[in-house]
Amino acid sequence: MKKNITINTILLAIAATLTACSFVTLNPAAQNVTVAPNANQLTNCKFVGKTNVSLWSKAETFQSQKTSESQLDTLARNEAATMGGNFVAPESAINNGQRTYRVYNCQAPITN
């Protein structure tokens, strides 16, 4: 019985470590895509479209809100690059590991 508890504890620790790691990587084509906190900050931009990105739905259980948001931002940047955009702005809150972003192609940097 004690051996089963030890094995289960080790397996749980390994699972927790793996899920805490970021498996989302930025594609080289998305290096110049910027996340704007708010689409209202964008000027001289053409709306390209929307993208819905998602993580494994239970990822939020094992990660902080900040980590989940960062990974979703990276996924949105990757999608924007394939759509011809250079800025993304979140349109929705994170819900079940998913978020919608608006994609823009801007000729000028964002203004403050």
C-alpha angles and dihedrals in degrees: 000000000000090000090055091051091051093048091048091049091051093047091049091050091050092048092049091049093050094048092048091058120091113245093175114101131187114244114232090241090059096056091103096045112107129203111228113200090218132019089220088072092063121097132184090017135145116214107236100180144274131290129198114208129183144185126209101295094240094049091096089060091062100034137057120256089249093055093048091049092049092051092048089049089053092050090049091050090052091051093046091055091056090048095051096254130134100190133046128190125191112247099182141030119259109273122178091340093309134110137174120224133190114228122214139179107216128190094195132042120260117276126227 
